Amino acid sequence: MKNLKINIQPLSHFYNMPLYESGESAIRGQENVVKLSANENMNGPCDEVLNQFAYYSKKTFEYPDSNHFALRHKIGEVHNIDPNRIICGAGSDEIIQLLCRCFCEQNDEVIYTEHGFLMYKLSALATGAKPVEVKENNRTASIENICTAITAQTKIIFLANPNNPTGTMISEDEIEKLLSKIPSNILLVLDGAYSEYVDSFDGGISLANKFGNLFVTRTFSKIYALGGLRVGWGYGSRDIIDVLNSVRSPFNVSSVGLKMAELSIADVKFVSHQREFNRVNREELRNKLLGLGLKIDQSFANFLLLRLLSEEQANTIDSFLKKKGFILRKVGSYGLPKCLRLSIGNTEVCEKLYLALAEYFDQNDRV
Ligand SMILES: Cc1ncc(COP(=O)(O)O)c(C=O)c1O
């Protein structure tokens, strides 16, 4: 962005803000496309959401509860945590932005890992803070590298576990190790957008009970399949929650979003079923794709990252798959130009995608 043509100028640090580029969602001229570019759960939401959506849509004339009371209490009940230490947001994106807005100012530093979620950098830049990107080890976060990057200016460290777009994760022991090494005036934000996909993993909630400088973010956009409704939440110390609440807009989450999220979190069987379904499809697809000679890390989330020979090969495969109606995610903006990320679809979609890739490698050089 250069100087605006009108005689009004934005804050100086907004001049060079990059745009968030989301995954493509349509292919021009093609109707029946399969969108595998946004880590969505294509199985759709739980039954109660489907059954009750129409009823609650009739009540959209009412403003939502600005206190998010019912949803916070339901989350508290399911996760056995204090509802007063929970904040709800328009997706976890809003919580990430709020954290930067409330706790960083010009020249503060925000650390995130090399292939971390783009919103960390963008949210830091939007507050005038300096984004600090830390090298990973084979596409996995490195506690040592994070610690080395800490300076007196560091305010927040963002870490997605599992990480998007790599799908890799670090153990709870490593997170605890990191917490024991960082000064208590630095906030560690553990982004758990995909933590429900990991068996027996609480996304760092129990550690947040122990460490006041750990903040956990979660979303209803992934396993709960409510991405279109924009609901996320965060859990941390009461002091942090109070600051965030004083800054957020009062009606930040829609009434339908709040209600559907409440119905979703109550359905714990839905979550375990989706987790298992995803695991089975993901492992089967990964094994078959490894059989084609593709390189793919172990993923703990609802997507796989294909590592190809070159950026050119990634682009060619992307175009080939588009012709077959599949939209994957190019991840050059995550520093991975030779890779393509794909969401785990249902069994039929996984099989069709495998067959399409097998056809490609039948006709072209192996990886
Ligand atoms: C790691 C990570 N964190 C946060 C989000 C934001 O999700 P939402 O704003 O839909 O809650 C995403 C979305 O893709 C993500 O991949």
The ligand as a MOL file (V3000), in Angstrom:
LIG
                    3D

  0  0  0     0  0            999 V3000
M  V30 BEGIN CTAB
M  V30 COUNTS 16 16 0 0 0
M  V30 BEGIN ATOM
M  V30 1 C -3.2300 -23.1250 13.1910 0
M  V30 2 C -4.4810 -22.3430 12.9950 0
M  V30 3 N -4.8620 -21.5020 13.9580 0
M  V30 4 C -5.9770 -20.7690 13.8460 0
M  V30 5 C -6.7800 -20.8720 12.7290 0
M  V30 6 C -7.9730 -19.9680 12.6530 0
M  V30 7 O -9.1510 -20.6370 12.7020 0
M  V30 8 P -10.5130 -19.9000 13.0030 0
M  V30 9 O -10.2970 -18.4200 12.9370 0
M  V30 10 O -11.4380 -20.3790 11.9610 0
M  V30 11 O -10.8960 -20.3300 14.3790 0
M  V30 12 C -6.4370 -21.7330 11.6980 0
M  V30 13 C -7.2530 -21.8180 10.4920 0
M  V30 14 O -6.9460 -22.4150 9.5100 0
M  V30 15 C -5.2520 -22.4890 11.8370 0
M  V30 16 O -4.8380 -23.3300 10.8850 0
M  V30 END ATOM
M  V30 BEGIN BOND
M  V30 1 1 1 2
M  V30 2 1 2 3
M  V30 3 2 2 15
M  V30 4 2 3 4
M  V30 5 1 4 5
M  V30 6 1 5 6
M  V30 7 2 5 12
M  V30 8 1 6 7
M  V30 9 1 7 8
M  V30 10 2 8 9
M  V30 11 1 8 10
M  V30 12 1 8 11
M  V30 13 1 12 13
M  V30 14 1 12 15
M  V30 15 2 13 14
M  V30 16 1 15 16
M  V30 END BOND
M  V30 END CTAB
M  END
